Amino acid sequence: MRTTEYGLKITLSELRELLAKAENEVMYANGVGYLYFRNDEVEQPCAYQDCASRYYRADR
């Protein structure tokens, strides 16, 4: 995953790995079932106010 002039570039294999990690966060670590795609990162919010979101950052 990296930032390009067109936006965040994620290969299909990286996307599959990201989704597998996100699903594990939902099942075992209070992650919610959706992701936010931003300029250079993907965020998976926490289901509760008192825990931290999980961030997947792009290579620079």
PyMOL commands that set and color helices and strands:
alter all, ss='L'
color gray80, all
select helices_A, chain A and resi 12-28
alter helices_A, ss='H'
color red, helices_A
select strands_A, chain A and resi 2-4+7-9+36-37+41-44+54-57
alter strands_A, ss='S'
color yellow, strands_A
deselect
rebuild
show_as cartoon
